Amino acid sequence: MSTWIVALDLRPSSHGAVRFASWVARAGAQAQDAIALVGVHVIEREQLAPIFRLQSPEEVGRRAREALQHELDEAAIREFFAREKVALGPRAHDVLAHEAASEGATAIVMGRQLAPDDRATVRLGTNARRLLRALPVPVIIVPPDYAKISFGAGPVLAATDLSDDAVAACRFARTMAARLGREAVALHITPALDPVLKAYLAEGPWRELAEQEHAAALARLTAWLDQHGLSDMRADVETGPLLDTVGAVVQRTRAPLLVVGSRRLPTLERAFIGSTAAALAAEMPLPVAVVPQR
């Protein structure tokens, strides 16, 4: 049996994460590798420092457990958990990583936050970003509205740039697809041809060049999948800007999950260049699993 850690909040932003994790757990309940969900609510010491001047950490923890149980009961989601924990620590992402290690968890599921304004947008919170930088195990970021909408009926998508960083992500996607009874698709995005080149070609040769580039990219993707023992995944090559193109494929295929790999960059370098995985996790309208390189 596998264990997933589910980050629990006292706000509705975590309900989507709970619903997604419970759906996956139920879908594979009869499988040989069932999933036990462990809910973890973190109390950050610094955040509650003023309260600790008036009330002991033990009493704060007791009240937090009561509030958490009430929240889960109100949302009718408590039944999905093997157990729940309230943990006290300096930073939530460190506590979640510690709990994942102590439980031998194979994934952490966390909800995206609602933005603190009137536009109903969502964003990655500080702890989600820090967790994606550390990436102790695969981290699945779930939009809050997944507590209400139906799950996509399409394939599990794994975005790959044909690097070694994407191998573990494709294997994770294949495992999730098997658990959910879905097709696993390896998605490779190539940049569009430079439009300046179109000035030198008639319309027919221009289309032929685009078709040749697409066929070459598909051949590279197929060879990469074969090389890594992933030939049972369907290969799909799309052309365009990465974020917009992935988003369009997600919408068109009605995928329930997008899986991406992540390079383990030094912290300073990651801070300057950002992370495609974090951008996808922040913007896509479906759960995004970010998988560390093995």
C-alpha positions in Angstrom: 0.0 0.0 0.0 1.2 3.5 -0.9 0.7 6.6 1.3 -0.1 10.1 0.1 0.2 13.2 2.3 -2.7 15.6 1.7 -2.1 19.2 3.0 -5.3 20.3 4.9 -6.3 23.9 5.5 -9.1 25.4 7.4 -10.1 27.2 4.2 -12.0 25.8 1.2 -8.8 26.1 -0.9 -7.8 22.6 0.2 -11.1 20.9 -0.7 -10.1 20.4 -4.3 -6.9 18.6 -3.2 -8.9 16.4 -0.9 -11.4 15.5 -3.6 -8.8 14.7 -6.2 -6.7 12.6 -3.8 -9.8 10.7 -2.7 -10.9 10.1 -6.3 -7.5 8.6 -7.1 -7.5 6.5 -3.9 -11.0 5.2 -4.7 -10.2 4.5 -8.3 -7.4 2.2 -7.3 -9.0 0.7 -4.2 -9.1 -2.7 -5.7 -5.6 -2.5 -7.1 -2.7 -4.3 -5.6 -1.1 -0.9 -4.7 -3.9 0.9 -2.8 -3.4 4.4 -1.5 -3.9 5.5 2.1 -4.5 9.2 2.5 -2.9 11.0 5.6 -4.2 14.5 6.1 -1.8 16.9 7.6 -2.7 20.4 8.9 0.3 22.5 9.8 0.4 25.2 12.4 3.3 27.6 11.7 4.9 28.8 14.9 5.7 32.3 13.5 2.3 32.8 12.2 0.7 32.1 15.5 3.3 33.6 17.8 0.9 36.3 19.2 -1.6 33.5 20.1 1.1 31.5 21.9 1.5 34.4 24.3 -2.1 33.9 25.5 -2.6 30.1 25.0 -0.3 27.1 25.2 0.8 25.3 22.0 -1.0 22.2 23.3 -4.3 24.1 23.7 -3.8 25.7 20.2 -3.2 22.2 18.8 -6.3 20.8 20.5 -8.5 23.6 19.1 -6.9 23.2 15.7 -7.8 19.5 15.7 -11.4 20.3 16.6 -11.6 22.9 13.9 -10.1 20.6 11.3 -12.4 17.8 12.1 -15.4 20.2 12.0 -14.2 21.5 8.6 -13.8 18.0 7.2 -17.2 16.9 8.5 -18.9 20.0 7.1 -17.3 19.4 3.7 -18.2 15.6 3.9 -14.6 14.6 3.1 -13.4 13.2 6.4 -14.3 9.6 5.4 -11.5 9.6 2.8 -8.7 9.7 5.3 -6.9 6.9 7.0 -6.0 9.5 9.7 -5.4 13.2 10.2 -2.6 15.0 11.9 -2.1 18.5 13.3 1.7 19.3 13.2 3.5 22.3 14.7 6.6 23.6 12.9 8.5 26.6 11.7 7.4 26.3 8.0 4.6 24.3 6.5 6.6 23.0 3.5 9.3 21.7 5.8 6.7 19.9 8.0 5.0 18.4 5.0 8.3 17.1 3.7 9.1 15.7 7.1 5.7 14.0 7.4 6.2 12.5 3.9 9.5 11.1 4.9 8.2 9.7 8.2 5.2 8.1 6.5 7.2 6.8 3.6 4.8 8.7 1.4 5.0 8.5 -2.4 3.3 11.9 -3.1 2.1 15.1 -1.5 -1.2 16.7 -2.6 -1.7 20.4 -2.0 -4.3 22.9 -3.1 -3.8 26.2 -4.9 -4.9 29.2 -3.0 -7.6 31.6 -3.9 -6.2 35.1 -4.5 -7.0 37.6 -1.8 -9.1 39.9 -4.1 -12.4 39.9 -5.8 -11.3 38.3 -9.1 -11.6 34.7 -8.1 -8.1 33.9 -9.5 -5.8 31.3 -8.1 -2.1 31.2 -7.3 0.6 29.2 -5.8 1.2 30.1 -2.2 4.6 30.5 -0.6 4.6 27.0 0.8 3.6 25.4 -2.5 6.4 27.2 -4.2 8.9 26.2 -1.6 7.7 22.6 -1.7 8.1 22.5 -5.5 11.7 23.8 -5.1 12.6 21.1 -2.6 10.5 18.4 -4.3 11.1 15.6 -1.7 8.5 13.4 -3.5 6.1 14.1 -6.4 4.0 17.1 -5.5 0.5 17.4 -7.0 -1.0 20.9 -7.0 -4.8 21.0 -7.3 -7.0 24.0 -8.2 -9.6 24.8 -5.5 -12.5 24.5 -7.9 -11.8 20.8 -8.2 -14.0 20.5 -5.2 -17.0 21.2 -7.4 -16.3 20.3 -11.1 -16.3 16.9 -12.7 -13.0 15.2 -13.4 -11.9 15.2 -17.1 -12.7 12.1 -19.0 -9.6 12.2 -21.1 -6.0 10.8 -20.9 -3.3 11.5 -18.3 -0.8 13.8 -20.0 2.9 13.9 -19.4 4.7 16.9 -20.8 8.3 16.0 -22.0 11.1 18.0 -23.4 13.0 14.7 -24.2 15.5 15.2 -21.4 16.3 12.8 -18.6 14.3 15.0 -16.2 11.1 13.9 -17.9 11.6 10.1 -17.6 10.3 9.8 -14.1 7.4 12.1 -14.9 6.3 9.9 -17.8 6.6 6.8 -15.6 4.5 8.5 -12.9 1.9 9.5 -15.5 1.8 5.9 -16.9 1.2 4.5 -13.4 -1.6 7.1 -12.7 -3.2 6.4 -16.0 -3.3 2.6 -15.2 -4.8 3.4 -11.8 -7.5 5.6 -13.3 -8.2 3.4 -16.3 -7.1 6.1 -18.7 -4.7 6.4 -21.6 -1.2 7.8 -21.0 0.0 10.4 -23.5 3.5 11.8 -23.8 3.1 15.4 -25.0 6.1 17.2 -26.6 5.8 20.9 -27.5 7.9 22.3 -30.3 8.3 26.0 -31.1 6.6 27.3 -34.2 8.7 28.0 -37.3 10.1 31.5 -37.5 7.5 33.5 -39.5 10.3 35.4 -41.2 11.1 32.2 -43.1 7.7 32.3 -44.7 8.8 35.3 -46.8 11.2 33.0 -48.7 8.7 30.2 -49.4 5.5 29.8 -51.3 2.5 28.5 -49.3 2.8 24.9 -50.4 6.5 24.5 -49.5 5.9 26.4 -46.2 3.2 23.8 -45.2 5.5 21.0 -46.4 8.3 22.4 -44.2 6.0 22.5 -41.1 4.9 18.9 -41.8 8.5 17.8 -42.1 9.4 19.5 -38.8 6.4 17.9 -37.1 7.3 14.4 -38.4 10.9 14.8 -37.3 9.7 15.8 -33.8 7.3 12.9 -33.6 10.2 10.5 -34.6 12.4 12.0 -31.9 9.7 11.6 -29.3 8.9 8.0 -30.4 12.6 7.1 -30.2 12.9 8.7 -26.8 9.9 6.7 -25.5 11.4 3.5 -26.9 14.8 4.3 -25.3 13.2 4.6 -21.8 10.8 1.7 -22.0 7.8 3.9 -22.4 6.6 2.8 -25.9 3.2 1.9 -24.5 2.5 5.7 -24.1 0.9 7.4 -27.0 3.1 10.1 -28.6 1.7 13.5 -29.3 3.6 16.5 -30.8 2.1 20.0 -30.7 3.5 23.3 -31.9 3.3 26.7 -30.3 4.2 28.6 -27.1 4.6 26.1 -24.3 2.1 27.3 -21.7 -0.6 28.3 -24.2 -0.2 25.1 -26.2 -0.3 22.8 -23.1 -3.4 24.6 -21.9 -5.1 24.1 -25.3 -4.3 20.4 -25.3 -5.6 20.1 -21.7 -8.9 21.7 -22.7 -9.2 19.7 -25.9 -8.5 16.3 -24.4 -10.3 16.9 -21.1 -7.3 15.5 -19.2 -7.8 14.9 -15.5 -4.1 15.3 -14.7 -0.9 16.8 -16.2 2.5 15.5 -15.1 5.7 17.3 -15.6 9.3 16.8 -14.5 11.5 19.2 -12.7 15.2 19.9 -12.9 16.9 20.1 -9.5 18.5 23.5 -10.0 20.5 25.4 -7.3 18.1 27.6 -5.3 19.7 30.9 -6.5 19.6 29.8 -10.2 15.9 28.7 -9.8 15.0 32.0 -8.2 16.4 33.9 -11.3 15.2 31.7 -14.2 11.9 30.5 -12.6 10.4 27.1 -13.3 8.3 25.9 -16.1 6.8 23.3 -13.8 5.8 25.9 -11.2 4.3 28.1 -14.0 2.2 25.1 -15.2 1.2 24.3 -11.6 0.1 27.9 -11.1 -1.9 28.4 -14.3 -3.3 25.1 -15.5 -7.1 24.4 -14.8 -6.4 20.9 -13.6 -4.2 19.1 -11.1 -0.5 19.3 -12.0 1.9 16.7 -10.7 5.6 17.8 -10.5 7.9 14.8 -10.3 11.6 14.9 -9.3 14.2 13.3 -11.4 15.2 9.9 -10.1 
